[in-house]
Amino acid sequence: MLWGSLTALVLLAGTSGVALAEMPAHSPEQNSEFHRIEQPLGLKVGVAIAGLALIGLEFWWFLLYKSSDS
């Protein structure tokens, strides 16, 4: 489970850089009403870890917890 979590975190961090690199800085059709807000790296990592922990907890609850009661 640890390796899966680490792999998901690496993939998440790797794909966010690619998505940012492909986005143009300013496009004519972009509405000036919306502005990009850059989030701190610590916040991104914290949210990703919390999400992975919740997913792991759900897997444990539905797959492993029920089988250990039997």
PyMOL Python script that loads the backbone (N, CA, C, O; Angstrom):
from pymol import cmd

cmd.read_pdbstr("""\
ATOM      1  N   MET A   1       0.833  -1.185   0.000  1.00  0.00           N
ATOM      2  CA  MET A   1       0.000   0.000   0.000  1.00  0.00           C
ATOM      3  C   MET A   1       0.882   1.255   0.000  1.00  0.00           C
ATOM      4  O   MET A   1       0.540   2.259  -0.625  1.00  0.00           O
ATOM      5  N   LEU A   2       2.012   1.190   0.702  1.00  0.00           N
ATOM      6  CA  LEU A   2       2.925   2.324   0.742  1.00  0.00           C
ATOM      7  C   LEU A   2       3.493   2.624  -0.637  1.00  0.00           C
ATOM      8  O   LEU A   2       3.599   3.784  -1.035  1.00  0.00           O
ATOM      9  N   TRP A   3       3.860   1.570  -1.367  1.00  0.00           N
ATOM     10  CA  TRP A   3       4.415   1.777  -2.713  1.00  0.00           C
ATOM     11  C   TRP A   3       3.371   2.368  -3.651  1.00  0.00           C
ATOM     12  O   TRP A   3       3.686   3.223  -4.479  1.00  0.00           O
ATOM     13  N   GLY A   4       2.146   1.917  -3.524  1.00  0.00           N
ATOM     14  CA  GLY A   4       1.072   2.459  -4.354  1.00  0.00           C
ATOM     15  C   GLY A   4       0.819   3.928  -4.058  1.00  0.00           C
ATOM     16  O   GLY A   4       0.588   4.719  -4.972  1.00  0.00           O
ATOM     17  N   SER A   5       0.861   4.293  -2.779  1.00  0.00           N
ATOM     18  CA  SER A   5       0.663   5.690  -2.401  1.00  0.00           C
ATOM     19  C   SER A   5       1.802   6.567  -2.920  1.00  0.00           C
ATOM     20  O   SER A   5       1.571   7.660  -3.436  1.00  0.00           O
ATOM     21  N   LEU A   6       3.023   6.077  -2.779  1.00  0.00           N
ATOM     22  CA  LEU A   6       4.169   6.844  -3.275  1.00  0.00           C
ATOM     23  C   LEU A   6       4.134   6.984  -4.792  1.00  0.00           C
ATOM     24  O   LEU A   6       4.457   8.045  -5.326  1.00  0.00           O
ATOM     25  N   THR A   7       3.747   5.931  -5.481  1.00  0.00           N
ATOM     26  CA  THR A   7       3.643   5.989  -6.939  1.00  0.00           C
ATOM     27  C   THR A   7       2.590   6.999  -7.371  1.00  0.00           C
ATOM     28  O   THR A   7       2.814   7.779  -8.297  1.00  0.00           O
ATOM     29  N   ALA A   8       1.444   6.986  -6.702  1.00  0.00           N
ATOM     30  CA  ALA A   8       0.383   7.935  -7.035  1.00  0.00           C
ATOM     31  C   ALA A   8       0.823   9.368  -6.776  1.00  0.00           C
ATOM     32  O   ALA A   8       0.495  10.267  -7.551  1.00  0.00           O
ATOM     33  N   LEU A   9       1.563   9.588  -5.693  1.00  0.00           N
ATOM     34  CA  LEU A   9       2.047  10.925  -5.378  1.00  0.00           C
ATOM     35  C   LEU A   9       3.047  11.410  -6.424  1.00  0.00           C
ATOM     36  O   LEU A   9       3.016  12.575  -6.820  1.00  0.00           O
ATOM     37  N   VAL A  10       3.931  10.524  -6.869  1.00  0.00           N
ATOM     38  CA  VAL A  10       4.906  10.883  -7.904  1.00  0.00           C
ATOM     39  C   VAL A  10       4.187  11.196  -9.216  1.00  0.00           C
ATOM     40  O   VAL A  10       4.525  12.168  -9.891  1.00  0.00           O
ATOM     41  N   LEU A  11       3.205  10.384  -9.576  1.00  0.00           N
ATOM     42  CA  LEU A  11       2.451  10.638 -10.805  1.00  0.00           C
ATOM     43  C   LEU A  11       1.679  11.945 -10.715  1.00  0.00           C
ATOM     44  O   LEU A  11       1.608  12.696 -11.688  1.00  0.00           O
ATOM     45  N   LEU A  12       1.104  12.218  -9.560  1.00  0.00           N
ATOM     46  CA  LEU A  12       0.353  13.449  -9.374  1.00  0.00           C
ATOM     47  C   LEU A  12       1.276  14.657  -9.502  1.00  0.00           C
ATOM     48  O   LEU A  12       0.926  15.636 -10.160  1.00  0.00           O
ATOM     49  N   ALA A  13       2.435  14.595  -8.887  1.00  0.00           N
ATOM     50  CA  ALA A  13       3.381  15.704  -8.954  1.00  0.00           C
ATOM     51  C   ALA A  13       3.939  15.857 -10.371  1.00  0.00           C
ATOM     52  O   ALA A  13       4.169  16.977 -10.826  1.00  0.00           O
ATOM     53  N   GLY A  14       4.155  14.746 -11.065  1.00  0.00           N
ATOM     54  CA  GLY A  14       4.714  14.805 -12.410  1.00  0.00           C
ATOM     55  C   GLY A  14       3.732  15.342 -13.434  1.00  0.00           C
ATOM     56  O   GLY A  14       4.138  16.066 -14.343  1.00  0.00           O
ATOM     57  N   THR A  15       2.466  15.013 -13.319  1.00  0.00           N
ATOM     58  CA  THR A  15       1.496  15.458 -14.313  1.00  0.00           C
ATOM     59  C   THR A  15       1.092  16.911 -14.110  1.00  0.00           C
ATOM     60  O   THR A  15       0.686  17.571 -15.066  1.00  0.00           O
ATOM     61  N   SER A  16       1.194  17.426 -12.884  1.00  0.00           N
ATOM     62  CA  SER A  16       0.801  18.822 -12.672  1.00  0.00           C
ATOM     63  C   SER A  16       1.783  19.761 -13.366  1.00  0.00           C
ATOM     64  O   SER A  16       1.374  20.811 -13.863  1.00  0.00           O
ATOM     65  N   GLY A  17       3.058  19.412 -13.410  1.00  0.00           N
ATOM     66  CA  GLY A  17       4.047  20.235 -14.099  1.00  0.00           C
ATOM     67  C   GLY A  17       3.829  20.246 -15.601  1.00  0.00           C
ATOM     68  O   GLY A  17       4.020  21.272 -16.254  1.00  0.00           O
ATOM     69  N   VAL A  18       3.428  19.109 -16.147  1.00  0.00           N
ATOM     70  CA  VAL A  18       3.170  19.019 -17.581  1.00  0.00           C
ATOM     71  C   VAL A  18       1.962  19.867 -17.947  1.00  0.00           C
ATOM     72  O   VAL A  18       1.977  20.566 -18.960  1.00  0.00           O
ATOM     73  N   ALA A  19       0.929  19.810 -17.140  1.00  0.00           N
ATOM     74  CA  ALA A  19      -0.280  20.579 -17.431  1.00  0.00           C
ATOM     75  C   ALA A  19       0.009  22.079 -17.365  1.00  0.00           C
ATOM     76  O   ALA A  19      -0.526  22.841 -18.170  1.00  0.00           O
ATOM     77  N   LEU A  20       0.829  22.506 -16.439  1.00  0.00           N
ATOM     78  CA  LEU A  20       1.166  23.914 -16.333  1.00  0.00           C
ATOM     79  C   LEU A  20       2.024  24.360 -17.516  1.00  0.00           C
ATOM     80  O   LEU A  20       1.899  25.494 -17.978  1.00  0.00           O
ATOM     81  N   ALA A  21       2.886  23.484 -18.002  1.00  0.00           N
ATOM     82  CA  ALA A  21       3.764  23.846 -19.096  1.00  0.00           C
ATOM     83  C   ALA A  21       2.995  24.004 -20.405  1.00  0.00           C
ATOM     84  O   ALA A  21       3.414  24.772 -21.271  1.00  0.00           O
ATOM     85  N   GLU A  22       1.901  23.309 -20.563  1.00  0.00           N
ATOM     86  CA  GLU A  22       1.158  23.349 -21.809  1.00  0.00           C
ATOM     87  C   GLU A  22       0.150  24.494 -21.872  1.00  0.00           C
ATOM     88  O   GLU A  22      -0.346  24.815 -22.952  1.00  0.00           O
ATOM     89  N   MET A  23      -0.156  25.106 -20.752  1.00  0.00           N
ATOM     90  CA  MET A  23      -1.147  26.174 -20.751  1.00  0.00           C
ATOM     91  C   MET A  23      -0.522  27.486 -21.229  1.00  0.00           C
ATOM     92  O   MET A  23       0.544  27.865 -20.745  1.00  0.00           O
ATOM     93  N   PRO A  24      -1.154  28.174 -22.155  1.00  0.00           N
ATOM     94  CA  PRO A  24      -0.624  29.464 -22.590  1.00  0.00           C
ATOM     95  C   PRO A  24      -0.794  30.516 -21.495  1.00  0.00           C
ATOM     96  O   PRO A  24      -1.720  30.439 -20.688  1.00  0.00           O
ATOM     97  N   ALA A  25       0.108  31.500 -21.476  1.00  0.00           N
ATOM     98  CA  ALA A  25       0.061  32.542 -20.452  1.00  0.00           C
ATOM     99  C   ALA A  25      -1.194  33.396 -20.597  1.00  0.00           C
ATOM    100  O   ALA A  25      -1.924  33.588 -19.625  1.00  0.00           O
ATOM    101  N   HIS A  26      -1.454  33.910 -21.795  1.00  0.00           N
ATOM    102  CA  HIS A  26      -2.645  34.709 -22.043  1.00  0.00           C
ATOM    103  C   HIS A  26      -3.193  34.336 -23.414  1.00  0.00           C
ATOM    104  O   HIS A  26      -2.461  34.292 -24.403  1.00  0.00           O
ATOM    105  N   SER A  27      -4.462  34.075 -23.451  1.00  0.00           N
ATOM    106  CA  SER A  27      -5.082  33.786 -24.739  1.00  0.00           C
ATOM    107  C   SER A  27      -6.179  34.819 -24.979  1.00  0.00           C
ATOM    108  O   SER A  27      -6.819  35.267 -24.027  1.00  0.00           O
ATOM    109  N   PRO A  28      -6.402  35.200 -26.218  1.00  0.00           N
ATOM    110  CA  PRO A  28      -7.391  36.235 -26.519  1.00  0.00           C
ATOM    111  C   PRO A  28      -8.808  35.863 -26.100  1.00  0.00           C
ATOM    112  O   PRO A  28      -9.590  36.737 -25.725  1.00  0.00           O
ATOM    113  N   GLU A  29      -9.153  34.566 -26.161  1.00  0.00           N
ATOM    114  CA  GLU A  29     -10.514  34.182 -25.816  1.00  0.00           C
ATOM    115  C   GLU A  29     -10.719  34.033 -24.308  1.00  0.00           C
ATOM    116  O   GLU A  29     -11.840  33.801 -23.857  1.00  0.00           O
ATOM    117  N   GLN A  30      -9.647  34.164 -23.531  1.00  0.00           N
ATOM    118  CA  GLN A  30      -9.770  34.027 -22.081  1.00  0.00           C
ATOM    119  C   GLN A  30     -10.449  35.261 -21.486  1.00  0.00           C
ATOM    120  O   GLN A  30     -10.094  36.393 -21.816  1.00  0.00           O
ATOM    121  N   ASN A  31     -11.402  35.040 -20.629  1.00  0.00           N
ATOM    122  CA  ASN A  31     -12.127  36.125 -19.991  1.00  0.00           C
ATOM    123  C   ASN A  31     -11.247  36.747 -18.912  1.00  0.00           C
ATOM    124  O   ASN A  31     -10.690  36.026 -18.085  1.00  0.00           O
ATOM    125  N   SER A  32     -11.114  38.054 -18.905  1.00  0.00           N
ATOM    126  CA  SER A  32     -10.255  38.722 -17.934  1.00  0.00           C
ATOM    127  C   SER A  32     -10.869  38.693 -16.538  1.00  0.00           C
ATOM    128  O   SER A  32     -10.230  39.117 -15.575  1.00  0.00           O
ATOM    129  N   GLU A  33     -12.084  38.205 -16.417  1.00  0.00           N
ATOM    130  CA  GLU A  33     -12.756  38.110 -15.128  1.00  0.00           C
ATOM    131  C   GLU A  33     -12.104  37.051 -14.227  1.00  0.00           C
ATOM    132  O   GLU A  33     -12.153  37.168 -13.003  1.00  0.00           O
ATOM    133  N   PHE A  34     -11.498  36.022 -14.826  1.00  0.00           N
ATOM    134  CA  PHE A  34     -10.907  34.922 -14.073  1.00  0.00           C
ATOM    135  C   PHE A  34      -9.394  35.052 -14.062  1.00  0.00           C
ATOM    136  O   PHE A  34      -8.775  35.341 -15.087  1.00  0.00           O
ATOM    137  N   HIS A  35      -8.804  34.837 -12.892  1.00  0.00           N
ATOM    138  CA  HIS A  35      -7.356  34.906 -12.743  1.00  0.00           C
ATOM    139  C   HIS A  35      -6.865  33.625 -12.093  1.00  0.00           C
ATOM    140  O   HIS A  35      -7.516  33.066 -11.210  1.00  0.00           O
ATOM    141  N   ARG A  36      -5.715  33.176 -12.543  1.00  0.00           N
ATOM    142  CA  ARG A  36      -5.124  31.965 -11.996  1.00  0.00           C
ATOM    143  C   ARG A  36      -4.544  32.268 -10.619  1.00  0.00           C
ATOM    144  O   ARG A  36      -3.830  33.253 -10.436  1.00  0.00           O
ATOM    145  N   ILE A  37      -4.862  31.402  -9.648  1.00  0.00           N
ATOM    146  CA  ILE A  37      -4.330  31.531  -8.298  1.00  0.00           C
ATOM    147  C   ILE A  37      -3.394  30.362  -8.056  1.00  0.00           C
ATOM    148  O   ILE A  37      -3.826  29.210  -8.056  1.00  0.00           O
ATOM    149  N   GLU A  38      -2.133  30.642  -7.853  1.00  0.00           N
ATOM    150  CA  GLU A  38      -1.144  29.600  -7.609  1.00  0.00           C
ATOM    151  C   GLU A  38      -1.196  29.183  -6.146  1.00  0.00           C
ATOM    152  O   GLU A  38      -1.106  30.018  -5.245  1.00  0.00           O
ATOM    153  N   GLN A  39      -1.344  27.880  -5.922  1.00  0.00           N
ATOM    154  CA  GLN A  39      -1.405  27.348  -4.560  1.00  0.00           C
ATOM    155  C   GLN A  39      -0.004  26.957  -4.098  1.00  0.00           C
ATOM    156  O   GLN A  39       0.806  26.515  -4.912  1.00  0.00           O
ATOM    157  N   PRO A  40       0.297  27.109  -2.811  1.00  0.00           N
ATOM    158  CA  PRO A  40       1.610  26.705  -2.287  1.00  0.00           C
ATOM    159  C   PRO A  40       1.814  25.198  -2.443  1.00  0.00           C
ATOM    160  O   PRO A  40       0.866  24.417  -2.369  1.00  0.00           O
ATOM    161  N   LEU A  41       3.058  24.811  -2.659  1.00  0.00           N
ATOM    162  CA  LEU A  41       3.389  23.398  -2.853  1.00  0.00           C
ATOM    163  C   LEU A  41       3.011  22.574  -1.623  1.00  0.00           C
ATOM    164  O   LEU A  41       2.517  21.455  -1.760  1.00  0.00           O
ATOM    165  N   GLY A  42       3.233  23.106  -0.438  1.00  0.00           N
ATOM    166  CA  GLY A  42       2.894  22.382   0.785  1.00  0.00           C
ATOM    167  C   GLY A  42       1.412  22.059   0.864  1.00  0.00           C
ATOM    168  O   GLY A  42       1.031  20.979   1.317  1.00  0.00           O
ATOM    169  N   LEU A  43       0.583  22.986   0.427  1.00  0.00           N
ATOM    170  CA  LEU A  43      -0.861  22.759   0.432  1.00  0.00           C
ATOM    171  C   LEU A  43      -1.241  21.670  -0.568  1.00  0.00           C
ATOM    172  O   LEU A  43      -2.070  20.812  -0.266  1.00  0.00           O
ATOM    173  N   LYS A  44      -0.643  21.701  -1.750  1.00  0.00           N
ATOM    174  CA  LYS A  44      -0.924  20.683  -2.761  1.00  0.00           C
ATOM    175  C   LYS A  44      -0.536  19.292  -2.252  1.00  0.00           C
ATOM    176  O   LYS A  44      -1.291  18.332  -2.403  1.00  0.00           O
ATOM    177  N   VAL A  45       0.651  19.200  -1.648  1.00  0.00           N
ATOM    178  CA  VAL A  45       1.126  17.911  -1.137  1.00  0.00           C
ATOM    179  C   VAL A  45       0.233  17.438   0.009  1.00  0.00           C
ATOM    180  O   VAL A  45      -0.106  16.258   0.088  1.00  0.00           O
ATOM    181  N   GLY A  46      -0.148  18.360   0.896  1.00  0.00           N
ATOM    182  CA  GLY A  46      -1.004  17.991   2.016  1.00  0.00           C
ATOM    183  C   GLY A  46      -2.355  17.480   1.573  1.00  0.00           C
ATOM    184  O   GLY A  46      -2.852  16.493   2.115  1.00  0.00           O
ATOM    185  N   VAL A  47      -2.957  18.133   0.599  1.00  0.00           N
ATOM    186  CA  VAL A  47      -4.254  17.693   0.084  1.00  0.00           C
ATOM    187  C   VAL A  47      -4.123  16.336  -0.608  1.00  0.00           C
ATOM    188  O   VAL A  47      -4.995  15.478  -0.467  1.00  0.00           O
ATOM    189  N   ALA A  48      -3.034  16.143  -1.354  1.00  0.00           N
ATOM    190  CA  ALA A  48      -2.821  14.858  -2.032  1.00  0.00           C
ATOM    191  C   ALA A  48      -2.640  13.732  -1.018  1.00  0.00           C
ATOM    192  O   ALA A  48      -3.200  12.650  -1.192  1.00  0.00           O
ATOM    193  N   ILE A  49      -1.866  13.972   0.034  1.00  0.00           N
ATOM    194  CA  ILE A  49      -1.642  12.944   1.062  1.00  0.00           C
ATOM    195  C   ILE A  49      -2.941  12.641   1.802  1.00  0.00           C
ATOM    196  O   ILE A  49      -3.241  11.479   2.075  1.00  0.00           O
ATOM    197  N   ALA A  50      -3.711  13.676   2.128  1.00  0.00           N
ATOM    198  CA  ALA A  50      -4.986  13.454   2.812  1.00  0.00           C
ATOM    199  C   ALA A  50      -5.945  12.646   1.930  1.00  0.00           C
ATOM    200  O   ALA A  50      -6.638  11.756   2.423  1.00  0.00           O
ATOM    201  N   GLY A  51      -5.984  12.953   0.640  1.00  0.00           N
ATOM    202  CA  GLY A  51      -6.838  12.203  -0.275  1.00  0.00           C
ATOM    203  C   GLY A  51      -6.418  10.752  -0.391  1.00  0.00           C
ATOM    204  O   GLY A  51      -7.261   9.855  -0.385  1.00  0.00           O
ATOM    205  N   LEU A  52      -5.111  10.517  -0.496  1.00  0.00           N
ATOM    206  CA  LEU A  52      -4.624   9.139  -0.575  1.00  0.00           C
ATOM    207  C   LEU A  52      -4.903   8.387   0.718  1.00  0.00           C
ATOM    208  O   LEU A  52      -5.219   7.198   0.686  1.00  0.00           O
ATOM    209  N   ALA A  53      -4.791   9.068   1.855  1.00  0.00           N
ATOM    210  CA  ALA A  53      -5.096   8.425   3.134  1.00  0.00           C
ATOM    211  C   ALA A  53      -6.573   8.033   3.205  1.00  0.00           C
ATOM    212  O   ALA A  53      -6.905   6.949   3.686  1.00  0.00           O
ATOM    213  N   LEU A  54      -7.450   8.903   2.733  1.00  0.00           N
ATOM    214  CA  LEU A  54      -8.880   8.574   2.736  1.00  0.00           C
ATOM    215  C   LEU A  54      -9.195   7.413   1.793  1.00  0.00           C
ATOM    216  O   LEU A  54     -10.004   6.545   2.120  1.00  0.00           O
ATOM    217  N   ILE A  55      -8.557   7.401   0.632  1.00  0.00           N
ATOM    218  CA  ILE A  55      -8.766   6.292  -0.309  1.00  0.00           C
ATOM    219  C   ILE A  55      -8.273   4.988   0.309  1.00  0.00           C
ATOM    220  O   ILE A  55      -8.943   3.960   0.207  1.00  0.00           O
ATOM    221  N   GLY A  56      -7.110   5.025   0.948  1.00  0.00           N
ATOM    222  CA  GLY A  56      -6.579   3.840   1.617  1.00  0.00           C
ATOM    223  C   GLY A  56      -7.490   3.364   2.732  1.00  0.00           C
ATOM    224  O   GLY A  56      -7.682   2.161   2.910  1.00  0.00           O
ATOM    225  N   LEU A  57      -8.051   4.301   3.486  1.00  0.00           N
ATOM    226  CA  LEU A  57      -8.980   3.945   4.553  1.00  0.00           C
ATOM    227  C   LEU A  57     -10.237   3.283   3.995  1.00  0.00           C
ATOM    228  O   LEU A  57     -10.743   2.321   4.572  1.00  0.00           O
ATOM    229  N   GLU A  58     -10.734   3.791   2.886  1.00  0.00           N
ATOM    230  CA  GLU A  58     -11.905   3.174   2.263  1.00  0.00           C
ATOM    231  C   GLU A  58     -11.597   1.769   1.766  1.00  0.00           C
ATOM    232  O   GLU A  58     -12.410   0.864   1.952  1.00  0.00           O
ATOM    233  N   PHE A  59     -10.446   1.565   1.139  1.00  0.00           N
ATOM    234  CA  PHE A  59     -10.064   0.220   0.701  1.00  0.00           C
ATOM    235  C   PHE A  59      -9.967  -0.723   1.890  1.00  0.00           C
ATOM    236  O   PHE A  59     -10.443  -1.856   1.830  1.00  0.00           O
ATOM    237  N   TRP A  60      -9.350  -0.254   2.974  1.00  0.00           N
ATOM    238  CA  TRP A  60      -9.232  -1.077   4.163  1.00  0.00           C
ATOM    239  C   TRP A  60     -10.617  -1.436   4.697  1.00  0.00           C
ATOM    240  O   TRP A  60     -10.874  -2.587   5.050  1.00  0.00           O
ATOM    241  N   TRP A  61     -11.494  -0.459   4.753  1.00  0.00           N
ATOM    242  CA  TRP A  61     -12.827  -0.689   5.315  1.00  0.00           C
ATOM    243  C   TRP A  61     -13.618  -1.697   4.483  1.00  0.00           C
ATOM    244  O   TRP A  61     -14.220  -2.617   5.038  1.00  0.00           O
ATOM    245  N   PHE A  62     -13.624  -1.538   3.172  1.00  0.00           N
ATOM    246  CA  PHE A  62     -14.467  -2.387   2.339  1.00  0.00           C
ATOM    247  C   PHE A  62     -13.837  -3.743   2.026  1.00  0.00           C
ATOM    248  O   PHE A  62     -14.560  -4.719   1.824  1.00  0.00           O
ATOM    249  N   LEU A  63     -12.513  -3.825   1.982  1.00  0.00           N
ATOM    250  CA  LEU A  63     -11.879  -5.083   1.584  1.00  0.00           C
ATOM    251  C   LEU A  63     -11.315  -5.876   2.759  1.00  0.00           C
ATOM    252  O   LEU A  63     -11.522  -7.087   2.844  1.00  0.00           O
ATOM    253  N   LEU A  64     -10.618  -5.216   3.648  1.00  0.00           N
ATOM    254  CA  LEU A  64      -9.898  -5.948   4.689  1.00  0.00           C
ATOM    255  C   LEU A  64     -10.665  -6.030   6.004  1.00  0.00           C
ATOM    256  O   LEU A  64     -10.611  -7.062   6.672  1.00  0.00           O
ATOM    257  N   TYR A  65     -11.366  -4.993   6.389  1.00  0.00           N
ATOM    258  CA  TYR A  65     -12.059  -4.978   7.674  1.00  0.00           C
ATOM    259  C   TYR A  65     -13.159  -6.043   7.712  1.00  0.00           C
ATOM    260  O   TYR A  65     -13.305  -6.742   8.715  1.00  0.00           O
ATOM    261  N   LYS A  66     -13.911  -6.166   6.659  1.00  0.00           N
ATOM    262  CA  LYS A  66     -15.014  -7.134   6.615  1.00  0.00           C
ATOM    263  C   LYS A  66     -14.486  -8.579   6.639  1.00  0.00           C
ATOM    264  O   LYS A  66     -15.115  -9.454   7.235  1.00  0.00           O
ATOM    265  N   SER A  67     -13.349  -8.827   6.003  1.00  0.00           N
ATOM    266  CA  SER A  67     -12.825 -10.186   5.973  1.00  0.00           C
ATOM    267  C   SER A  67     -12.185 -10.565   7.303  1.00  0.00           C
ATOM    268  O   SER A  67     -12.106 -11.752   7.618  1.00  0.00           O
ATOM    269  N   SER A  68     -11.727  -9.595   8.093  1.00  0.00           N
ATOM    270  CA  SER A  68     -11.113  -9.927   9.381  1.00  0.00           C
ATOM    271  C   SER A  68     -12.165 -10.207  10.448  1.00  0.00           C
ATOM    272  O   SER A  68     -11.833 -10.792  11.478  1.00  0.00           O
ATOM    273  N   ASP A  69     -13.432  -9.811  10.241  1.00  0.00           N
ATOM    274  CA  ASP A  69     -14.501 -10.092  11.184  1.00  0.00           C
ATOM    275  C   ASP A  69     -14.942 -11.554  11.138  1.00  0.00           C
ATOM    276  O   ASP A  69     -15.443 -12.074  12.135  1.00  0.00           O
ATOM    277  N   SER A  70     -14.769 -12.208  10.024  1.00  0.00           N
ATOM    278  CA  SER A  70     -15.276 -13.573   9.838  1.00  0.00           C
ATOM    279  C   SER A  70     -14.559 -14.575  10.699  1.00  0.00           C
ATOM    280  O   SER A  70     -14.873 -15.764  10.654  1.00  0.00           O
TER     281      SER A  70
END
""", "prot")
cmd.dss("prot")
cmd.show_as("cartoon", "prot")
cmd.util.cbc("prot")
cmd.orient("prot")
